[in-house]
Amino acid sequence: MLAGPLRVLAAARWPDGPEDELPAIAGFVESAFSPLVAEVAERCLRARYGAPPAVGAPRTALLLASPSGDTGTADALARATAAGQRVAPLLFFQSNPNAVLGHVAARWQVDGPVVALGPGFPDGPELHERAALLIEDGDAEQVLLITAVQGPPDRATAVLLAP
């Protein structure tokens, strides 16, 4: 059992201002969800480690919670299916939120577990408890906790947590 609450090592949010635009990510199409997750993770990890990779980072878990999930990809799949069109293969790849977490893990060379939670997992204390469990169980020494909601407006937060 951890001795106390997790402390925040770094934090980030998106958008951070009205001029914010999400950068495109190769292999992720038609939805802002994956770029949203990747950008807020990037901002948070940069605040702690500078440019990637996260040299010297302890074993880091990635924990993503999204009450809405990737509505952009779901909508693109529904439109293609309703129109009888061929569904772009990349949509199947990106429909799993672990795909973008894998992108973040590879870019930053973090090696902890990857967990994605969908609707039914509110942000706040419950998510911090889940992050603490990853540390208590010995799976990680710190957790990058990301919450992402597709809007409008799209918004996301990330915090790097450790005991």
C-alpha positions in Angstrom: 0.0 0.0 0.0 1.3 3.5 -0.9 2.0 5.7 2.1 0.0 8.6 0.7 -1.5 10.2 -2.4 0.4 10.2 -5.6 2.3 13.4 -6.4 2.1 15.2 -9.7 5.5 15.4 -11.5 4.2 17.2 -14.6 0.9 18.2 -16.1 -0.5 19.4 -19.4 -3.8 20.1 -21.1 -5.2 20.6 -24.5 -6.2 23.1 -25.6 -3.9 25.4 -23.8 -5.1 28.5 -25.7 -7.4 29.5 -28.6 -4.7 29.1 -31.2 -3.9 25.5 -30.4 -4.1 23.1 -33.4 -3.6 19.3 -33.2 -0.7 18.0 -35.2 -1.4 15.2 -37.6 0.1 11.8 -36.8 1.0 9.3 -39.5 -1.2 6.3 -39.5 -4.1 8.0 -37.7 -6.9 9.4 -40.0 -10.3 11.0 -39.9 -10.5 11.5 -36.2 -8.9 14.0 -33.7 -8.9 11.5 -30.9 -5.5 9.9 -31.3 -3.8 13.3 -32.1 -5.5 14.7 -29.0 -4.2 11.9 -26.8 -0.7 12.0 -28.3 -0.4 15.8 -28.0 -1.4 16.1 -24.4 0.9 13.2 -23.5 3.7 14.9 -25.5 3.2 18.1 -23.6 3.3 16.4 -20.2 6.3 14.2 -20.9 8.2 17.2 -22.4 7.5 19.2 -19.2 9.3 16.4 -17.3 11.9 15.0 -19.7 12.5 17.6 -22.5 12.6 16.2 -26.0 11.9 12.4 -26.5 12.9 9.8 -25.6 12.4 10.0 -21.9 16.0 9.2 -21.0 16.3 7.9 -17.4 12.6 7.6 -16.9 11.6 4.9 -14.5 9.1 2.2 -15.6 6.1 4.3 -16.7 2.6 3.0 -17.2 0.2 4.8 -19.6 -3.4 5.0 -18.4 -6.0 6.5 -20.7 -9.5 7.3 -19.7 -12.1 8.6 -22.1 -15.8 8.8 -21.2 -16.7 9.4 -24.9 -14.1 7.2 -26.5 -13.0 7.9 -30.1 -16.2 9.2 -31.5 -14.5 10.5 -34.7 -13.4 7.0 -35.7 -16.7 5.5 -34.7 -18.5 8.1 -36.9 -16.2 7.5 -39.8 -16.8 3.7 -39.6 -20.6 4.3 -39.4 -20.6 6.6 -42.4 -18.6 4.2 -44.5 -20.8 1.2 -43.5 -24.0 3.1 -44.1 -22.9 4.2 -47.6 -21.7 0.7 -48.4 -18.2 1.9 -48.9 -15.0 0.1 -48.2 -13.7 1.0 -44.7 -10.2 2.3 -44.6 -7.9 -0.3 -43.0 -6.3 2.4 -40.8 -9.7 2.9 -39.1 -9.6 -0.6 -37.7 -6.1 -0.1 -36.4 -6.9 3.2 -34.7 -10.3 2.1 -33.3 -8.4 0.5 -30.5 -7.2 3.3 -28.1 -4.2 1.2 -27.2 -2.9 2.0 -30.7 -2.2 5.7 -29.8 -0.8 4.7 -26.5 1.6 2.4 -28.3 2.6 5.3 -30.5 3.3 7.4 -27.3 5.2 4.5 -25.7 7.4 4.0 -28.7 8.1 7.7 -29.3 9.1 8.2 -25.7 10.6 4.8 -25.1 8.6 4.1 -22.0 8.2 0.5 -21.0 5.3 0.1 -18.5 1.9 -1.3 -19.0 -0.7 0.3 -21.3 -4.3 0.6 -20.1 -7.3 2.2 -21.8 -10.6 2.7 -20.0 -13.8 3.7 -21.8 -17.2 5.0 -20.7 -18.0 4.4 -17.1 -14.7 5.4 -15.7 -15.0 9.1 -14.5 -11.9 11.2 -14.1 -10.7 12.2 -10.6 -10.1 10.1 -7.5 -11.1 6.8 -9.1 -8.5 7.2 -11.8 -5.8 8.2 -9.3 -6.7 5.0 -7.4 -6.2 3.0 -10.6 -2.9 4.7 -11.2 -1.8 3.9 -7.6 -2.7 0.2 -8.2 -0.4 0.0 -11.1 2.4 1.3 -8.9 1.4 -0.8 -5.8 1.4 -4.0 -7.9 4.9 -3.3 -9.1 3.9 -2.8 -12.7 5.2 0.7 -12.8 7.1 3.3 -10.8 5.1 6.2 -12.3 1.9 6.6 -14.4 1.1 9.0 -17.2 -2.7 9.4 -16.6 -4.5 10.9 -19.7 -8.1 11.9 -19.9 -9.5 12.7 -23.4 -13.0 13.8 -24.4 -14.1 14.5 -28.0 -16.4 17.4 -28.1 -17.0 19.8 -29.4 -14.8 21.1 -27.9 -12.2 18.4 -27.9 -10.2 18.5 -24.6 -7.6 16.5 -22.8 -5.4 16.5 -19.7 -2.3 14.5 -18.7 -0.6 14.2 -15.4 2.6 12.2 -14.6 2.1 10.7 -11.2 4.5 9.0 -8.8 4.5 8.1 -5.1 
